Amino acid sequence: MMQQGKSSSSGSEMQVTWEDQQNINTFSRLNNRFHELEDDIKLAKLFITDHLSLPSCKILLNRSATVRMLEKCDNLEDAGNELILSDEEMVRFQIGEVFAHIPREEVETKIEEMKEATFKSLENLQHEKESIVSQMAELKKVLYAKFKDSINLEED
């Protein structure tokens, strides 16, 4: 980003106000968060649809919130598979740090609800990304209106 630039037509220095600098900094932070979200969403989709292994995801992505979401999804998938193989009517289900004996149907329902909540968090990441894109577009308008060709906010 640019702090001072020369106006091409008048040859005088363009003044960068405190507000301009705040807009540039905000744009930069939004741009970084946009790229993080893009990577998180891409990796989460690979994990969910193509069954990319969890250790591979941890290597590719070092953000704890997304890794926790993927671990939870993996654990829920394993629990669902174990439940399918089980022939017991009462199943031990962990609630916090305690295991409780719960009817199999309730556990199946609970696992499905938990999976849906995990997929909902992926949708929330996508909504956050859309919000960031619109905020960045507004900041681009403001910054390009003032600095014209003296600032470059586009990706290379």
Protein Blocks (a to p, Z undefined) as FASTA:
>chain_A
ZZbdcdfklopacdddfklmmmmmmmmmmmmmmmmmmmmmmmmmmmmmnopafklmmmmp
ccfklmmmmmmmmmmmmmmmmmmmpccfbdcddehjaccdddfklmmmmmmmmmmmmmmm
mmmmmmmmmmmmmmmmmmmmmmmmmnmmmpccbdZZ
